[in-house]
């Protein structure tokens, strides 16, 4: 038998944590969509040089950076409990 105390999670604490994560994810998706629509066409000022590709590359880099930060943050949160 282990001498370590067993963690007992209360249902309200678990539900609050779940709701908080869902709200954070929804806000992140909404914020990402706003960033996408604001930055769409920002770099595409020179159609002669096909700079619209820079917009696509920029949006991909922004999304990738956000995804990496989110993955790192999620791993850190899961490590405590």
C-alpha positions in Angstrom: 0.0 0.0 0.0 1.3 3.4 -0.9 1.8 6.2 1.6 1.1 8.9 -0.9 -2.4 10.5 -0.6 -4.8 9.7 -3.4 -6.0 12.7 -5.3 -9.8 12.9 -5.3 -11.2 15.3 -7.9 -14.5 16.9 -7.3 -16.9 16.8 -10.3 -17.4 20.6 -10.1 -13.7 21.2 -10.3 -13.4 18.9 -13.3 -16.3 20.5 -15.0 -15.0 24.0 -14.4 -11.6 23.0 -15.8 -13.2 21.4 -18.9 -15.4 24.5 -19.5 -12.4 26.8 -19.1 -10.4 24.8 -21.7 -13.3 24.7 -24.2 -13.8 28.5 -23.8 -10.1 29.1 -24.3 -10.0 26.9 -27.4 -13.1 28.7 -28.9 -11.5 32.1 -28.2 -8.3 31.0 -29.8 -10.2 29.8 -32.9 -12.1 33.1 -33.1 -8.9 35.1 -32.5 -7.1 33.1 -35.2 -10.0 33.7 -37.7 -9.8 37.4 -37.0 -6.1 37.5 -37.5 -6.5 35.5 -40.7 -9.1 38.0 -42.1 -7.1 41.0 -41.0 -3.8 39.7 -42.4 -5.3 38.4 -45.6 -3.9 40.4 -48.5 -1.4 42.3 -46.4 1.6 41.3 -48.4 -0.2 41.0 -51.8 0.4 44.5 -53.0 2.3 43.5 -56.2 0.3 41.1 -58.4 2.9 41.4 -61.1 5.4 39.5 -58.8 2.8 37.1 -57.4 3.1 38.4 -53.9 -0.2 36.8 -52.9 1.8 33.8 -52.1 3.5 35.8 -49.4 0.1 36.2 -47.7 -0.5 32.4 -47.8 3.0 31.8 -46.5 2.6 34.4 -43.8 -0.7 33.0 -42.6 0.8 29.5 -42.5 3.7 30.7 -40.4 1.4 32.6 -38.0 -0.8 29.4 -37.6 2.3 27.2 -37.1 3.7 29.5 -34.5 0.4 29.6 -32.6 0.1 25.8 -32.8 3.6 25.2 -31.5 3.0 27.6 -28.6 -0.3 25.9 -27.8 1.2 22.4 -27.9 4.0 23.5 -25.5 1.5 25.1 -23.2 -0.8 22.1 -23.2 2.1 19.7 -22.3 3.1 21.9 -19.4 -0.5 22.0 -18.0 -0.8 18.3 -18.2 2.4 17.7 -16.4 1.1 19.1 -13.0 -1.6 16.7 -12.4 
